[in-house]
């Protein structure tokens, strides 16, 4: 237990640095990165061969996912997107194209774009062949640094309880693949990272 406070502090400091770097990116740099990310992510066999992918709609300075979502859907992949619940857990609904997204206001949080179709339940993610995870960094072991809200920690725990083993892929900017991410006991490694310049896989 003695390691937890320093680890949490190290995570917070790294999050601050990475978020500041994202805020400094120009709109043009973000658009270019999003287009490149859609191409490189689809090079992963785990995505190219997936029947169902659980993904997310990027917000703020996150690497853009909209082009990737449309590319997956155009390829015939069923795409599930999250619906944020009041307790920060995630429900899921199918993505039916850009027109199916609606702005959702959550008290105390930034506005999110969420699918407007019927909610499928939190367990729907267990049907996915691949899960795209937001994050701020990943290291050479595949350890991911999230935003700290805990939503995806619950998703990963749900997958584990269900005995589901989808490919876990984090989407990042190139310079967010770092030497070391502080880790805590509940953290799960991912199988791959996709960035605008390419993909990297990690041994499990």
Number of C-alpha atoms within 10 A of each C-alpha: 4 6 9 12 10 11 15 15 12 14 19 15 11 17 19 12 11 15 15 12 13 17 12 11 11 10 11 9 10 17 14 13 20 22 17 19 27 23 18 16 26 17 14 19 10 20 20 15 14 20 17 22 28 26 23 24 19 16 14 12 16 19 25 25 22 16 17 21 25 18 15 21 17 11 11 12 18 18 25 25 25 26 23 17 13 9 8 14 17 20 19 26 22 22 24 18 14 13 9 13 17 13 11 15 13 13 8 6 7 11 13 19 20 22 26 17 14 9 15 15 13 18 14 17 28 21 18 22 19 24 28 24 20 23 21 25 27 26 19 16 17 25 22 27 25 20 17 14 9 12 17 18 16 15 20 22 14 16 19 13 10 12 10 15 15 23 18 20 28 25 27 23 22 17 11 18 20 13 10 15 21 18 18 13 6 9 15 16 20 23 19 23 27 26 24 20 13 15 18 14 15 14 10 9
